Amino acid sequence: TLTEFIIHPGFTALFLASLAVFHYRWREKNVVFFAAVAGIIFVFMLGTHLIIGGKILTTLPGKLLSEIPFVNSLRVPGRLAAVWILFLALLAGYGAELWVRKQRWRLALVVALAIAEYMPIIPWQKVEIPEIYQQLARDPEPYTIIDVPLGIRSGFATLGLEDTRSMLYATIHHKKRYGGMLARIASERMNEY
């Protein structure tokens, strides 16, 4: 999905992490370690190739990850973002401690900036639930719903037409449903369908 390619840790966290790295440099072992790990992960997060203007300019170190068994199941380098943001948060903690050390009012500023930065102001997408799913929710009979046309989806392939909104609608009607998405389906199983 597109969200696996868009990563925004926040300007406040980036500012505080940068403050820690530039202030401590090589003097604090933890900061050096956290910065090194965050840097390495960031390089791997860039993917397998440097692409600018639709042209592949060079191969990046992320190509190594796609060759290592088990690690290559990540499939999307952006999934490393969770680990990267963890190390960035540790660095930001050092930066925050450093920045508010002598002037405590800055703590309120950091908290206010972080809240303002992450507070949702505009909804991402308006979700409209078709009336049929409200009717299904009111029906007390237990049965299974099959979406037509039928689709099955895994992290690697889609067979048929799988509309992921039907999984959202299931949270409204609470009926069993046939279809959906499994992260890993053996190719033999997919071939059975």
N, C-alpha and C positions, 0 to 999 in steps of 0.2 A: 504494500500500500504506500501511498505517497507519504504518510506520516513516518515511515521508516527511513525516509531520505531527508526529512526536514528536522534539524536539531537546533534548538535555541535554549541554551542554559540560562540565559538572562544576563543583562548588562551589569547588574549589581554583582552577581557572582563572578563574572569575568573581571570586573574592576578589582574586587577584593582579592581574588586569586593572583592577579598580576601584581598587586601591591605586595603580597607576601613574597612572591618569587623575586621581585626586584629589590625588596628591602633585605631579605635574608640571604639571597644568593647562595653561597656555599657554606654559610655559617651554621645553618640549622639542618641536621641530617634528615629529619622528617620532611621538611619542605623540599629538599633536593630529591628525595625518593618519590614523594607524591608528584612533583613536577615532571620527573623523568618518566614515571609510569603514565601519567596523563599525556605527555608528549608522544610516547610510543603508541599508545592506544589511539590518539588523534590521527597519527599517520596511517594506521591500519583502517581507521574509519573512513578515510578518503577513498577507499575502494581499490580496485585492481589496476585502473588506468587513469591517467590524467587526461581529461577530455576538455578541450576548450574550443568553442565554436563548432562543436560536432566532430572535431578531428581528434583522434587519439595521438597525444604527443609523446607519451612515455608510459612504461609499465611502472607501477608503484609497488612498495613492499607488501601491500595488501594482497597481492597475487599469491604470496606465500601461504596465506591463510586458506585460500581456495584449494591448495594442494595437500593440506594436512587432514588425514581422516579424522572424523568426529568434529573437528573445528570447522571444516568446510560445510557442516550442516547449518551454520549461521546463515548462509546464502546471501544475506544483506549486511554489508559492513556497518551500516548505521545502527545495527542492533548492539554494537559495542558501546553505544552512547550511554547506556545505563551505567556501565563501569567507568567510563570517562567522566561522567557527571559526578559520580561518587568521589573520585579523586579531586575533581575541581571543587567540590563542596568542602573537602578537607582543607584544600589550599585557601578557599574563601574564609574558612573559620580562622585560620592563622591571620589572614589579612584583616578580618573584622576585629579580632583581638588587638592587633597592632593599631588599627585606625581609631578605635574608641578608647584606647588605653589612657590617654591623658585628657580627653574631652568626651565625657560620658554622653553628652547630648547627641553625639554622632550615632550612638546606638539607636536612638529613636529614628534618626534619619535613614539608617540602613534598613531598619524594619519597615518604615513607611515606603521606601523605594521598592523593596522586595514585594510588599503587598500590592503596591500600585502596578508593578510590572507584571505580576502573575494574576491579578484579578481580572476575570473575564468581563469585558465591557460589551462586546458585540458577540452574539451567539454565532457559532461557526456555521451551523446549518439548521434550518427550520425542519423539524421532523413532523410530517403529517401522517397520521395513522388512518388508513381507509376504514370506513364505517363497517365493512364486513368483519373486520377483526374485533370490533367492539361487540358485534352481534354474536360472534363465536365465543367471546368471553362470557356473555350472559347465558349461554347454553350450558346447562349442568351435565349433559351427557359426556362421558369419556370416550374419545375417539382420536384417531391419528389423522393429521392433515398432510396431504401430499400436494405440493405445489406443482402445477403444470405450466410449462414444461419442466420436467425433472432435471435437477443438476446435482452433481457431487463435486466437491472441491477439496483439494489437499494443498499443502504448502508448495507443491511442485506442479500441479496440473489441475485443470478444470474439465470436467466431462459433462456435457450438456449445458444447460443454462442455469446457473446458480445465482439467484438474486439474494445477496446478503441481507437485504431489508427484511426478508421473511424470517430471519433469526430474531431481528428486532421485534417484529410483529408477534412472535411467539411469547415474548415477555408480556404482551397484552392479553392474549387469549389463554395462555397456560395449558395448551393442549400438546400432546405428543406430536412430533412432526417427522416426516421422512425426508432426508436430505440434510444438507448442512455442510460443515467444514471440519475436517480433521487435519491436524498439522502434518501427520505422517500416515500415508496409506501405501501399503506395498503395491508395487506396479501390478502384481498378479491379481490383487483384489480389484484394482481399478479396471483391469481388463475384463473381469467378471461382469461389470456393469455394462 
